[in-house]
Amino acid sequence: MSSTWWVVIEEQGGMGDGRGWGVAEATPYPDRESAEDDARLLAKQHRPPRPSSPQKRLVMRVTDGYLVLVRGKTDLWQFRVTVGEQVGG
């Protein structure tokens, strides 16, 4: 029986002290390899809604995905790209 793998993008949203995290996108894949390949591309190419004028992007490989820091002119924003195997539902 084959597993379904998911790539989930979690983004920081809100303003000031009201910043929080939420799922921005979740996409299923038939195998782990294709999910990991797409996660790597998304870490390099996904454009979160903020900052409006990105200046620099730092991509870090973490367990089962990537943590990405995007520096704008006045702020630092982050998002996560996670690869996970569906085990229920």
C-alpha positions in Angstrom: 0.0 0.0 0.0 1.4 3.4 -1.0 1.6 6.4 1.3 0.5 9.9 0.5 3.1 12.5 1.2 2.3 16.2 1.8 4.2 19.5 1.4 2.8 22.1 3.8 3.7 25.7 3.8 3.2 27.5 7.1 3.5 31.3 7.0 3.8 34.0 9.5 1.0 36.5 9.2 -0.5 39.5 11.0 1.2 42.7 12.1 3.2 43.7 15.1 2.4 41.8 18.2 -0.5 40.1 16.4 1.8 37.9 14.3 0.9 34.3 14.2 1.4 31.1 12.1 -1.0 29.4 9.8 -1.1 26.9 7.0 -0.9 28.8 3.6 -0.8 25.8 1.3 -0.9 21.9 1.5 -0.3 19.7 -1.5 -0.4 15.9 -1.7 2.3 13.8 -3.5 2.3 10.1 -4.4 5.8 9.6 -3.0 8.4 11.1 -0.6 11.0 11.9 -3.3 8.6 14.1 -5.4 7.4 15.8 -2.2 11.0 16.6 -1.1 12.0 17.8 -4.5 9.0 20.3 -4.6 9.6 21.4 -1.0 13.2 22.3 -1.9 11.9 24.4 -4.9 9.3 26.1 -2.7 11.8 27.0 -0.1 13.8 28.9 -2.8 10.9 30.3 -4.8 7.7 30.7 -2.7 6.9 34.3 -2.1 5.0 35.0 1.1 2.6 38.0 1.2 5.2 39.9 3.3 7.7 41.5 3.1 6.5 43.5 0.1 10.0 44.3 -1.0 12.2 41.2 -0.2 15.9 42.0 0.0 17.4 38.7 1.1 16.4 35.0 1.6 18.1 32.5 4.0 17.0 28.9 3.5 17.9 26.4 6.2 17.4 22.7 6.0 15.7 21.4 9.1 14.2 18.0 10.0 11.6 17.1 7.3 11.7 20.4 5.5 13.0 24.0 5.4 12.9 27.2 7.5 13.1 30.3 5.4 13.9 33.8 6.6 13.0 36.7 4.2 14.4 40.1 5.0 12.6 43.1 3.7 13.5 46.8 4.0 12.2 47.1 7.5 11.2 43.6 8.7 12.1 40.0 8.9 9.4 37.4 7.9 9.6 33.6 8.0 7.9 30.5 6.6 8.3 26.8 6.9 8.0 24.2 4.2 7.4 20.7 5.7 7.3 17.3 4.2 5.1 14.8 6.0 3.6 11.3 5.5 -0.1 10.9 5.9 -0.8 8.3 8.6 -4.6 8.7 9.1 -7.7 10.3 7.9 
